[in-house]
Amino acid sequence: MLFAKMSRLCLRQVYVFVLQLCGAVLAAFLCCNLAGAQPAMAVVDHPGIYYSNAINSSSWRYSGTEFECRLAHRVPFFGDVVFRKRAGESSAFFMDAREARFAAGEVHIVAQPPAWGKGAKISMAEVKLKRGKRPLWLGTKETEQMLAQLLGGREIFIAQKAWFTVKHSEPARLEISNIGFRAVYRQYLNCLSSLLPANFDQLRRSALYFQTAVSEPLTAKAITTLENIILLVSKDKSIQKFFVDGHASSTGTRSDNLLLSKDRAELVSNYLKSNGVPAEQIITRWHGERYPVASNNTAKGRAKNRRVTVRLEKVDKAMDQKEQKMQSLKHEGGAGE
C-alpha cells in the first residue's frame, strides 16, 4: 500500500516536470518567433551586421508615371534600395541610405534561395562601393540580373565591411527580400511600356541638322526629335518656353546665310505650332554664320554648323503665380486711379 502511494507521488512529480519542460520549450519557441516578426538588425550564420526584413514585414513599393518607373524596398535600420527606369534611359539600381553604413571599397552581390528554398548561391558581381548615403549605383546589366533573380524567387545579398568595424572583421550584409516582389513587379513592367521615348534632360537642348547649304525639308531624325519634344510637352505642362535658333555654315554670302538660318528656324517653329505648341510660347531667332560650333574649314565642321537649336524652359509655378498676382494688382491699381 505504501509502495503504491510512493509510486503515484513519483509519477505525479515526473508529470509536473515534463509539463514545466514543455512549457519552457514552448515559451522559447514563441519568443524566437515573436522576435523574428520584428524588423531588426540581426546576426545570421556568421558574425557581422545584418540589415534585413523579417518574413512578414517585407516592404516593396511601386510608383510610376510617363516620366519614371520605380520599385523601392525598405530595409529596416538602413534605408531604401531602388530599381528605377527613367524615360529615354536605361534601368538602374541604387542604395538610398539614411546614414553612411558601409565603407568604400569592393562590394559582393550574391543571389541565393531563401532559407526554405533549394538551390545554390549565385555570385552576380563585384563592384565598387563609395562611402555616403548613396553608396552604390549599378547600370542596366547588373540591375536586370538582380530583377531576374528576385523574380525567380531568390534573395539578393550585398556584403561589405561596415564603416565602423575594425580591420579583418566580418562584413556587414544587406538583404533584398523577394517576398511581395512579384505583385509590384507586374505594375513596374506595365509602367515601362508607357514611358515617354525621352525625358526633359535629354531634350532641353536639342540640335537639328541640315544636310546641304540650301533650304530643305526636315530630316527624319529631326522630325523624330521634334515629335519627342511635342509628346513631352503634352505631358509636362511646366514646359512653357521654346527658344528656336537658326544657324548656317560659312558657305555662301553672309546675307544668304542669314536668310537661310531664318528659313530653318521658321521651319522648326512652324512644325511646333502645327502640332499644338502655342505660338506665344515660341521665341524664334536666326543668326546666319555668326555662332559656329565647329570650324568651317572642313566638311564635318560645316555640317555641325548647319543647324537649328531648340531650347526648352520650365516655368516655376510658384513664381508664375506670384507674377500673375503682381500683374493683377497693377491693373487693379491702374483702374482705381
C-alpha positions as CSV (number, residue, x, y, z in Angstrom):
1,M,0.0,0.0,0.0
2,L,2.8,2.4,1.0
3,F,4.7,1.4,-2.1
4,A,1.7,2.2,-4.3
5,K,1.4,5.7,-2.8
6,M,5.1,6.4,-3.3
7,S,4.8,5.3,-6.9
8,R,1.9,7.6,-7.6
9,L,3.7,10.5,-6.0
10,C,6.8,9.9,-8.1
11,L,4.7,9.7,-11.3
12,R,3.0,13.0,-10.3
13,Q,6.4,14.7,-9.9
14,V,7.6,13.4,-13.2
15,Y,4.4,14.6,-14.9
16,V,4.8,18.1,-13.4
17,F,8.5,18.2,-14.5
18,V,7.5,17.2,-18.0
19,L,4.8,19.9,-18.2
20,Q,7.3,22.5,-17.0
21,L,9.9,21.4,-19.5
22,C,7.3,21.5,-22.3
23,G,6.2,25.0,-21.2
24,A,9.8,26.2,-21.2
25,V,10.3,24.9,-24.7
26,L,7.1,26.4,-26.0
27,A,7.9,29.8,-24.4
28,A,11.4,29.7,-26.1
29,F,9.8,28.9,-29.4
30,L,7.2,31.7,-29.1
31,C,9.9,34.2,-28.1
32,C,12.0,33.3,-31.1
33,N,9.1,33.6,-33.5
34,L,7.9,36.9,-31.9
35,A,11.4,38.3,-32.2
36,G,11.6,37.1,-35.8
37,A,8.4,39.1,-36.5
38,Q,10.1,42.3,-35.7
39,P,12.2,44.0,-38.4
40,A,15.7,44.1,-36.9
41,M,19.4,44.4,-37.5
42,A,20.2,40.8,-36.6
43,V,23.1,38.3,-36.7
44,V,22.9,35.4,-39.2
45,D,25.0,32.4,-39.8
46,H,28.2,34.3,-39.1
47,P,29.2,37.4,-37.0
48,G,28.6,40.8,-38.5
49,I,25.9,43.4,-39.0
50,Y,22.9,42.1,-41.0
51,Y,20.3,44.6,-42.4
52,S,17.2,42.6,-43.3
53,N,13.4,42.3,-43.2
54,A,11.5,39.7,-41.2
55,I,9.4,37.3,-43.2
56,N,6.2,39.1,-42.5
57,S,7.5,42.6,-42.9
58,S,9.0,42.7,-46.4
59,S,8.0,46.1,-47.9
60,W,8.0,46.7,-51.7
61,R,6.6,50.0,-53.1
62,Y,5.8,50.8,-56.7
63,S,5.4,54.2,-58.2
64,G,5.2,55.2,-61.8
65,T,4.4,57.9,-64.3
66,E,5.1,58.6,-68.0
67,F,8.5,60.0,-66.8
68,E,9.7,57.3,-64.5
69,C,9.0,53.8,-63.1
70,R,10.3,52.9,-59.7
71,L,10.5,49.9,-57.3
72,A,11.7,50.7,-53.8
73,H,12.4,48.2,-51.0
74,R,12.6,49.4,-47.4
75,V,15.3,47.8,-45.3
76,P,15.0,48.5,-41.5
77,F,17.8,50.5,-39.9
78,F,19.3,51.1,-43.4
79,G,17.0,52.9,-45.8
80,D,15.8,52.0,-49.3
81,V,17.2,50.1,-52.2
82,V,15.7,51.3,-55.5
83,F,15.2,49.9,-59.0
84,R,14.5,52.8,-61.5
85,K,14.0,53.5,-65.2
86,R,13.5,57.0,-66.5
87,A,12.0,57.8,-69.8
88,G,14.7,57.5,-72.5
89,E,17.2,56.0,-70.2
90,S,18.4,52.5,-69.2
91,S,17.3,50.9,-66.0
92,A,19.4,51.5,-62.8
93,F,19.7,50.3,-59.2
94,F,20.9,52.4,-56.3
95,M,21.1,52.3,-52.5
96,D,19.5,55.2,-50.6
97,A,20.7,55.0,-47.1
98,R,19.6,57.1,-44.1
99,E,23.2,57.3,-42.9
100,A,26.6,56.1,-44.2
101,R,26.6,52.4,-43.3
102,F,29.3,50.9,-45.5
103,A,32.9,51.6,-46.1
104,A,34.3,52.5,-49.5
105,G,35.7,49.5,-51.4
106,E,34.6,46.4,-53.2
107,V,31.1,45.0,-52.6
108,H,30.0,41.5,-53.3
109,I,26.5,40.9,-54.8
110,V,25.1,37.3,-54.3
111,A,21.7,35.7,-55.1
112,Q,20.6,32.7,-53.1
113,P,17.4,30.9,-52.3
114,P,15.5,31.8,-49.1
115,A,16.0,29.6,-46.1
116,W,13.1,27.3,-47.0
117,G,14.2,27.0,-50.7
118,K,16.6,24.9,-52.6
119,G,19.4,25.9,-55.0
120,A,23.0,27.1,-55.0
121,K,24.3,30.6,-54.4
122,I,25.0,32.7,-57.5
123,S,27.8,35.2,-57.4
124,M,26.5,38.0,-59.5
125,A,29.0,40.8,-59.4
126,E,31.9,42.5,-57.5
127,V,31.6,46.3,-57.9
128,K,33.0,49.4,-56.2
129,L,31.1,51.0,-53.3
130,K,31.7,54.5,-52.1
131,R,31.1,56.0,-48.7
132,G,28.0,58.0,-48.2
133,K,24.2,58.0,-48.2
134,R,24.1,56.8,-51.9
135,P,27.0,54.3,-51.8
136,L,26.1,52.1,-54.8
137,W,24.8,52.8,-58.3
138,L,24.5,50.0,-60.8
139,G,23.9,50.1,-64.6
140,T,21.5,48.1,-66.7
141,K,23.3,44.8,-66.8
142,E,23.5,44.3,-63.1
143,T,20.1,45.8,-62.5
144,E,18.3,43.5,-64.9
145,Q,20.2,40.5,-63.4
146,M,19.0,41.4,-59.9
147,L,15.4,41.8,-61.1
148,A,15.5,38.4,-62.8
149,Q,16.9,36.7,-59.7
150,L,14.2,38.3,-57.4
151,L,11.5,37.3,-59.9
152,G,12.9,33.7,-59.9
153,G,12.5,33.5,-56.1
154,R,16.0,34.3,-54.9
155,E,17.1,36.9,-52.4
156,I,19.9,39.3,-53.1
157,F,22.7,39.9,-50.6
158,I,25.1,42.8,-50.7
159,A,28.2,42.3,-48.5
160,Q,30.9,44.8,-47.4
161,K,32.7,45.9,-44.3
162,A,30.7,48.2,-42.1
163,W,32.3,51.7,-41.8
164,F,32.7,51.3,-38.0
165,T,34.2,47.8,-38.0
166,V,37.8,47.1,-37.3
167,K,40.3,45.5,-39.7
168,H,39.7,41.9,-40.6
169,S,36.2,41.9,-39.1
170,E,33.3,40.2,-40.7
171,P,31.5,42.2,-43.4
172,A,28.1,43.8,-42.9
173,R,25.4,42.4,-45.1
174,L,22.2,43.8,-46.6
175,E,19.4,41.5,-47.8
176,I,16.9,42.4,-50.5
177,S,13.9,40.1,-49.9
178,N,11.9,38.6,-52.7
179,I,8.7,38.4,-50.5
180,G,6.0,40.6,-52.1
181,F,8.2,41.4,-55.1
182,R,6.1,39.7,-57.9
183,A,3.0,41.8,-57.3
184,V,4.7,45.1,-57.6
185,Y,7.0,43.9,-60.4
186,R,3.9,43.4,-62.7
187,Q,3.0,47.0,-62.1
188,Y,6.6,48.0,-62.9
189,L,6.5,46.1,-66.2
190,N,3.2,47.8,-67.2
191,C,4.7,51.2,-66.4
192,L,7.8,50.5,-68.6
193,S,5.5,50.2,-71.7
194,S,4.0,53.7,-71.0
195,L,7.3,55.6,-70.6
196,L,7.9,58.5,-72.9
197,P,10.7,58.0,-75.5
198,A,12.8,60.8,-74.0
199,N,13.0,62.9,-70.8
200,F,13.4,66.6,-70.2
201,D,17.1,66.4,-69.5
202,Q,17.6,64.7,-72.9
203,L,15.5,67.2,-74.9
204,R,16.0,70.5,-73.1
205,R,18.8,71.4,-75.6
206,S,18.3,69.7,-78.9
207,A,20.1,70.3,-82.2
208,L,18.5,69.6,-85.6
209,Y,21.0,69.3,-88.5
210,F,20.6,70.0,-92.2
211,Q,22.4,68.2,-95.0
212,T,23.1,71.0,-97.5
213,A,23.7,74.7,-97.6
214,V,20.3,75.4,-99.2
215,S,16.7,75.4,-97.9
216,E,15.4,71.9,-97.5
217,P,12.8,69.9,-95.5
218,L,13.4,68.5,-92.1
219,T,15.3,65.2,-91.9
220,A,13.7,62.1,-90.5
221,K,16.0,62.3,-87.4
222,A,15.0,66.0,-86.9
223,I,11.3,65.1,-87.1
224,T,11.7,62.3,-84.5
225,T,13.4,64.7,-82.1
226,L,10.6,67.3,-82.6
227,E,7.9,64.6,-82.1
228,N,9.6,63.6,-78.9
229,I,9.5,67.2,-77.8
230,I,5.9,67.6,-78.7
231,L,5.0,64.4,-76.8
232,L,6.9,65.5,-73.7
233,V,5.3,68.9,-73.7
234,S,1.8,67.3,-73.9
235,K,2.6,65.5,-70.6
236,D,4.7,68.1,-68.8
237,K,2.7,71.4,-68.6
238,S,5.6,73.1,-66.8
239,I,7.4,73.5,-70.1
240,Q,6.2,76.8,-71.4
241,K,9.1,78.4,-73.2
242,F,10.7,77.4,-76.5
243,F,13.8,79.1,-77.9
244,V,14.4,78.2,-81.6
245,D,17.6,79.5,-83.1
246,G,18.7,79.0,-86.7
247,H,22.3,78.8,-87.8
248,A,24.3,78.3,-91.1
249,S,27.8,77.4,-92.2
250,S,30.0,80.0,-93.9
251,T,29.2,78.5,-97.4
252,G,27.8,81.4,-99.5
253,T,27.5,85.1,-98.6
254,R,26.6,86.4,-95.2
255,S,23.3,87.8,-96.3
256,D,22.3,84.5,-97.9
257,N,23.3,82.6,-94.8
258,L,21.3,84.9,-92.6
259,L,18.2,84.3,-94.8
260,L,19.0,80.5,-94.8
261,S,19.2,80.4,-91.0
262,K,15.9,82.3,-90.8
263,D,14.2,79.8,-93.1
264,R,15.4,76.9,-91.0
265,A,14.3,78.5,-87.7
266,E,10.9,79.3,-89.0
267,L,10.6,75.8,-90.5
268,V,11.1,74.3,-87.0
269,S,8.9,76.9,-85.3
270,N,6.0,76.2,-87.7
271,Y,6.3,72.5,-87.1
272,L,5.9,73.0,-83.4
273,K,3.0,75.4,-83.9
274,S,1.2,73.0,-86.2
275,N,1.5,70.3,-83.6
276,G,-0.1,72.1,-80.7
277,V,2.7,74.3,-79.2
278,P,1.2,77.8,-78.6
279,A,2.8,80.4,-80.8
280,E,3.2,82.8,-77.8
281,Q,5.5,80.3,-76.1
282,I,7.9,80.2,-79.0
283,I,10.7,82.7,-79.5
284,T,12.3,82.4,-83.0
285,R,15.7,83.8,-83.8
286,W,18.2,83.4,-86.6
287,H,22.0,84.2,-86.6
288,G,23.4,83.2,-90.0
289,E,27.0,82.1,-89.7
290,R,27.7,84.2,-86.6
291,Y,27.9,81.5,-84.0
292,P,29.7,78.4,-85.4
293,V,30.2,75.4,-83.1
294,A,32.9,73.9,-85.3
295,S,35.4,75.0,-87.9
296,N,34.0,75.9,-91.3
297,N,37.3,74.8,-93.0
298,T,36.1,71.1,-93.1
299,A,33.0,69.4,-94.4
300,K,32.5,67.8,-91.0
301,G,32.6,71.2,-89.2
302,R,30.3,72.9,-91.7
303,A,27.8,70.0,-91.2
304,K,27.7,70.8,-87.5
305,N,27.1,74.5,-88.1
306,R,24.1,73.9,-90.4
307,R,21.6,73.6,-87.5
308,V,18.6,74.8,-85.6
309,T,18.7,74.5,-81.8
310,V,15.6,74.1,-79.7
311,R,15.9,75.0,-76.0
312,L,13.1,74.2,-73.6
313,E,12.4,76.1,-70.3
314,K,10.2,75.2,-67.5
315,V,8.2,77.8,-65.6
316,D,8.3,77.7,-61.8
317,K,4.6,77.5,-60.9
318,A,5.1,79.5,-57.6
319,M,6.9,82.3,-59.4
320,D,4.4,82.3,-62.3
321,Q,1.5,82.6,-59.8
322,K,3.3,85.4,-58.0
323,E,4.0,87.3,-61.2
324,Q,0.3,86.9,-62.3
325,K,-0.8,88.2,-58.9
326,M,1.5,91.3,-59.3
327,Q,0.2,92.0,-62.7
328,S,-3.4,91.7,-61.4
329,L,-2.6,94.2,-58.6
330,K,-1.1,96.6,-61.1
331,H,-4.2,96.5,-63.2
332,E,-6.4,97.0,-60.2
333,G,-4.3,99.9,-59.0
334,G,-4.5,101.5,-62.5
335,A,-8.3,101.1,-62.6
336,G,-8.6,102.8,-59.2
337,E,-6.6,105.8,-60.3
